[in-house]
Amino acid sequence: MSVDFELSSTIRQETGTAAMRRLRRESLVPGVLYGGTDPVVNIQLQENELNKALENEAIFSHILDLKVDGKNHKALLKDLHRHPYKPRILHVDFQRVSANQKLHVQVPIHFLGEEVAPGVKQGGLVSHLMTAVQIECQAKDLPEFLEVDISALDLGSSLHLSDISVPTGVTIPELGHGPEHDLPIISITVKRGGDESEEIAAEEPEAAEGSAEES
């Protein structure tokens, strides 16, 4: 189900390290809005409103409505600067977009059918080698996520970037650089733990026999 994101902000007059710290003490997150023909605008957002929106992964691959002093802008959330050890956002970057603008965006990959995949039923281990992929498309064609069905994936098999079905108007730029860039995104492999335990168990009787012969 599609989700609409709306964030409110106000123009930020102050800049500099001291001003940024003061804003954060007031539970405000400094940010910037750039792109298009309009000038760069320094903004500030309520920390709790931003954190609430970030609970949904779709915000990173969604054209959102960003209000700046009441004026609406279509924008992408381009970057987050997080505190190195505290659960806080230090700064946020937004990019203005228009409907026909070409975008390069990371979108999540949703894997379907894992529980019924033959390789899983045979006791295999699923390795998610990618959880997101870089795509190129116009803003109007931007998908929230891409789905990959692995319900037929066997033990010892994998799927690659070329196995992702993309909507009309969407491409995966990495695939344009040659076959060697068709990277694996998911695989089902044999669990090694069980094999190693069996090998150890098989070796133990032999060791016991050797000790008996020496005595």
N, C-alpha and C positions, 0 to 999 in steps of 0.2 A: 504494500500500500504506500502511495506517495505521501511524503510529509512536507509541509510547508514550514520553512524556517524564517523567523523574523527577529531581528535584533535591533535594539535602540541604542543610540550613542549620541554624544554631544561633542562639539568641537573643543579640542584641547588647546589652550593658549600657551601653556608652559611646556618647556622641553628641558632636557638635561637630567643628569642622574638624581640630583636632590629632588627635583620636581616629580620624577617617576616614583621615588620612594614614598613621597608624601601622598601621591595618588593611591598607591597600594595600601598604605595604612588606612585609607578611607574606603577600602574594599572596591576600588576602581582599577580597571585594567587599561593601561595605555595601548593605543594601537594606531594604525595608519591605513588610509584608503588611497589607493593609487590606480593608475591605468586610464586608458582612453585619452581624450583631449583635455580633460579637466585637470586642474592642478592637484598635487598631493595634499591630502588633508590629514592633520593630526587629530585623533579622536580619543575618547575614553568611554568605556562600557562598564556597566555594573558587573562585578565579579560573579555574583550568584546567578544572574541571568545567563551569562556566557557559559558557566559551568553546567547549568541545566541543559543548554542546547548541545553541549559537547557529549552528553550521555548517549546521544544517538550518532552512530558512526556515519550515517548518511550525510551529515552536515559537511563532511569533507569532499563530497562529490555531488553537491547540490548548489544550484543558483539560489542564493538567499536574498531576502529583502533586508537591507541594512539602512535604517533610518539615521540620518545625521542632522540633528536639530530639526527633526520632523520631516526632512526631505528624503524621499525614498531613492535608494540606489540598488540596482541589481549587482550582486557581487559574489565572488568566490572567496572562501576562507583559504588563503594560500600558505600561511605559516603560523606556527605557534612557538613561542619561546617559553619553555617551562623552567621552573626553579630546579637546580640540580638535585636537591634532595627533599624539598617540601612540595606538597601537592598543590602548587599554585602556578597560575599562568602569569608570566612576567610581561609579555607583549604579544600582540596579535596583528597579523597583516591581512588586509582584504584587497582584492583586485576587482575593479569595475569590469563588467562584461556587457556585451550587447548580444542580441539573439543570433546574429550571423557571424560572430567572432570565433575564430579558430582557437581552441583551447587544448592544452596538454595537462591532463589531470590524472591523478592516481585514484582508481575506483576499487572498492572491495570485491573480492571473489567469494561467492557463496557456493560451497560444494554440496551437491544433493546426492542422495542414494547411498551414502556411506555404509549404513547399517545392512544393506542388502547386497553389497558388492561381493562377488564370489571370493575375491582375495581376502576379504575380512572374515567371511564365513569359514575360510580355511585356516584362520588364526593369524593372518598377516597383520603387520603393523602399518598403519596409514601415516605417511609423512606429508604434511602440508608445506611444500617447498616455497610457495608464494601465497600470500593472503590478499594481495592487491596487485594491480597491474596498471601501467601507464598507458593511457589511450589518447587519441587525438580526435576531436570532433568539434562541430559548432556548438555554441552554448545551448541552442534549442534542442539538440540531440543528446545532451549529456545524460547517461543512465546513472541511477543511484548505485547500481552494482551489476556485476555480471555473474550469471549462473553457469556452473559446470556440473554435468551429471556423471557421476562415477559408478553408477549402479551396475555397470557391466565390466568393471575393472578387475582383472585377474591378479593373482599372486605373482609378484615379480614384474608387474607392468606399471607404466606411468603414463600420464597425460602431459602434453606440452602446450605452449602458448597458442600454437596453431589449432589446438583442439577447442579453444574458446570460441563459442558462437557469439558474434557481436551484432548489435542492431544495425540497421541501415544508417549510413552516415558516420559510423564509428570505425576507427582503425586502431591497430596496435603497432606503433612505429617501430618497435624492436624487430618485428618480423620483416621489415623492409631492408634490413642490413645483412641478409643472407641466412642460409640454413643453420649455421652455427649459432645464431641468436635465437633459435626456436627452443627456448629453455624449458626444462621440466617444471611443472607447477604442482604436481601431486604424484605420489607413488605408493604402492603397497609392497612391502618387503617382508621376508621371513624374519620372525622374531629370533634373535640370536641367543637370548637367554636360555631358552628351552634346549637348544642344540648343545650349548656348552655344558649344561647340567648333565645331559645324557652322556656326553663324552667323558666327563669326570667320573660319572657313575660306572661307566664301562671300564675305565682305567683302574679303579679301586680294587676289584677282584684280582687283577693281574699283579698289582703291588703286593697284595696280601699273600698271593702264591709265592712271590719271590722271597718274602720274609720267611715263610714257612720252610722253603728249601734251604735258606742260609742257616736256620736253626737246626 
